[in-house]
Every structure is written in structure tokens, then in C-alpha cells.
Amino acid sequence: MPPGGGDEAYRRQLEEIQKVDFALVELNLYLDTHPTDLQALRQFNQLAQRRQQLCYAFEMTYGPLMHFGHSFSRFPWQWPDTPWPWQV
């Protein structure tokens, strides 16, 4: 397990990202059928920005959340470190 991978802060930050992801999926589905709802679009954009901030903070502390170039890795290569976010 990587440093901090099992601590409470790790779990709390990951859960916050998951909450925002859930809201973004729901808003995405809503906006597919209500594309002119400006309030929903604003909320989607605010949450997308919030997600970016949360992911950046998480990745700077614990390592990458996504692969294939969607997240950066510090040296040494961090992907072999576990647990991965989806294993928590």
C-alpha cells in the first residue's frame, strides 16, 4: 500500500471526487434532454471545475487517478502502487 493509501484523508478526498462525479453524470444526462437549462449548465461547469481542483489535489498527494495520459505521474512511475482508487 502506498504512503497514505489507507488513511482517512485518502478515503475522504476520494469520496468527495466520487460525489462530484456522480452529480456530473446526473447533470450530463439531464442536459442531454434539457440543453437550454442555463442553471443546470452553470452547475455542471462549476462541478467540472471543482472536480478538476479535487483531482489535482488528490493526485499531488497520492498519485494518478487515471491512465493513458489523463493524469501525470511523478517519479518513479506510480501505477504499480496499490490500492488504486477503484479498489478502495
Protein Blocks (a to p, Z undefined) as FASTA:
>chain_A
ZZhklmmklmmmmmmmmmmmmmmmmmmmmmmmmmmlmklmmmmmmmmmmmmmmmmmmmmm
nopfbgehlaccddddfklpccdfklZZ
